[in-house]
Amino acid sequence: MPALASWTTTAVILTDLVAASDASHLLEMPGIGAVNAAVILTAWSHHGRIHSEAAFAAMAGTCPIPASSGNTTRHRLNLDPPFGILGRVDRVVVRWFWSRA
């Protein structure tokens, strides 16, 4: 049981840290716990970090990247975003959707 106690203590500490930060309002939203709020806070970090729609798309992993060969010009989605924001957003939206049902 020491591992469970350690995890619980870590979760409480993380919740307290997020509650004391600028992301405290995220904890009130359905589907966002301390871990998701901490990841979103880390990705956002400060005002001005995401300076354009293109920067947000790159952060979210939805920006097109070239996948061309020869004379064919193609693009594909960048599915390897930093901080795993795309997966976090997906989980939050699904939890929010099901909480409303």
BELCOR-V448890 format. One record per residue. N is the residue number from 1. SS is DSSP state (H for helix, E for strand, L for the rest). Layout:
N;SS, N;SS
//
This chain:
1;L, 2;H, 3;H, 4;H, 5;H, 6;H, 7;H, 8;H, 9;H, 10;H, 11;H, 12;H, 13;H, 14;H, 15;H, 16;H, 17;H, 18;H, 19;H, 20;L, 21;L, 22;L, 23;L, 24;H, 25;H, 26;H, 27;H, 28;H, 29;L, 30;L, 31;L, 32;L, 33;L, 34;H, 35;H, 36;H, 37;H, 38;H, 39;H, 40;H, 41;H, 42;H, 43;H, 44;H, 45;L, 46;L, 47;L, 48;L, 49;L, 50;L, 51;L, 52;L, 53;H, 54;H, 55;H, 56;H, 57;H, 58;H, 59;H, 60;H, 61;L, 62;L, 63;L, 64;E, 65;E, 66;E, 67;L, 68;L, 69;E, 70;L, 71;L, 72;E, 73;L, 74;L, 75;E, 76;E, 77;E, 78;L, 79;L, 80;L, 81;L, 82;H, 83;H, 84;H, 85;H, 86;H, 87;H, 88;H, 89;H, 90;H, 91;H, 92;H, 93;H, 94;H, 95;H, 96;H, 97;H, 98;H, 99;H, 100;H, 101;L
//
